[in-house]
Amino acid sequence: MSTMAKKGWRPVLAIILFFILWEVGTRIFDMPSWLLPGPIQIFQEAWTSWSIYTEHLPSTIQLIVLGFLIGSGVGVFVAICLHLMPLLKDLFYPFIIISQNIPVIVLAPLLVIWFGFGMLPKLIVISLVCFFPITIALLDGFRQTDADLKHYIQMAGATKGQTFRKLEWPNALPSLFSGLKISATYSVMGAVISEWLGASKGIGVYMTLASSSYRTDRVFVAIIVIVALSLLFFLLITLIEKRVIKWKPEEGINPYES
Amino acid sequence: MSLEIHDISKSFEDNHVLSNINFSVKDGEFVSLLGPSGSGKSTLFSIIGGMSQPSGGSIYLDREKINGKRGSISYMPQSSSLFPWRTILDNVVLGQEIAGKVDKEKALEMIERAGLKGYENSYPRQLSGGMKQRVSFIRSLLSPQSLILLDEPFSALDEFTRTKMQKWLLSIWEEHKRSILFITHNIEEAIFLSDRIIILSNKPATVKKEFIIPFDRPRDVNLLLSEEFLTWKKKIYEEM
């Protein structure tokens, strides 16, 4: 963490510099605020209309969390099934890849036609974007099991189940967490996109309302909120990862390995 | 406990690796298999461990045929093969866990005997190479199987650590008297540790000669420099 603190000022400085350039640019070229508002105006809007968009937050957060949980649950389940049953892997692996090639933007309206405007189509969209990185990362983690360890545990007489629980699963945990981190950010995007399709509340709704009424400053406020949510979610997963994976080397404390 | 290797052969297509190997390990005996690298020693080990089927012949443990049966022997591999996410304590009981019965108290006692007290809750990455091999050996000692296979366990260690580890291994083994089958390509190591040395020939491997090593136990490092030891070394060297 100390390296974070030491190096953290560099990106912060870059952002501040960027905001200054932006603000100066909009003033020099006299940009109309519906086209491109300056950062000062955006932050003012974020401050004054706090109560408006915070009203939209709970339903979006609920969607994100639910969708993420369902998506990652499905992702883990699919990965384990495919790993333990290689025949299933041969059958379905291509379809998993294909499922990711269908653009969500195209799929989402279809889901609305089939399932209406309720929670269900939204959760399907989020789960669909969430499960993929987790399945792929986890399958990779299972595959990268150390050959020596596998040889040892088999010589020791471990069953297939024991090999999975004692070796392959813990070995894949770091991969699972990298998948979870990617999915965490995807789930925020998924939630916003699914809200565009039709919802009464949510950051996505706030965003569509803002852009259709040319309140560009509010669109930027929505972007800030989305970025903040993604970062928060990412951070949360990182914290959980640190608690779960304690065996990973921290920099500079191993006295034996260089 | 006794292990009988009966006429074991193994070939991969045209490649004849093992040919009619016969030997036995008696109860509480320390036997070394000595042979040049690539002579099929590891193939023999994976057959004894049940990882692969022999092309011919049988293996008996206490008169029970164990061809292709995994988990009937305890195993210490060349690399320490400790599980990085397990603490030292959890690592040494792994063999027991797989067999179904864990005795943590005995495990702690063995860790202390191995001079690793205070490391019970450390992770393997925090240990040196020699320490890891000690943990690996304790793991195989704590496993319930009566025969231990050691596959060149010290070959990756430096000279100083290796001699220390050999001495340590002997002191622990002399206390517990488990049957050991030890693979090595180091002649000195084989003479210093074993009751009996079996020399394998190269390609296809077969038992070339057997030596009974008469030195008294407990053995001391000074033995390595004695006249008699050098005579034995010469004798075995000429045979290989």
Interface residues (C-beta under 8 A of the other chain):
Chain A: D148 L149 H151 Y152 I153 Q154 M155 A156 G157 A158 Q162 K166 L167 P170 N171 L173 I245 K246 W247 P249 N254 P255 Y256 E257
Chain B: S46 G49 G50 M51 R70 G71 S72 I73 S74 Y75 P77 S79 S81 F83 P84 W85 R86 L94 G95 E97 I98 A99 Y123 R125 Q126 L127 S128 G129 S143
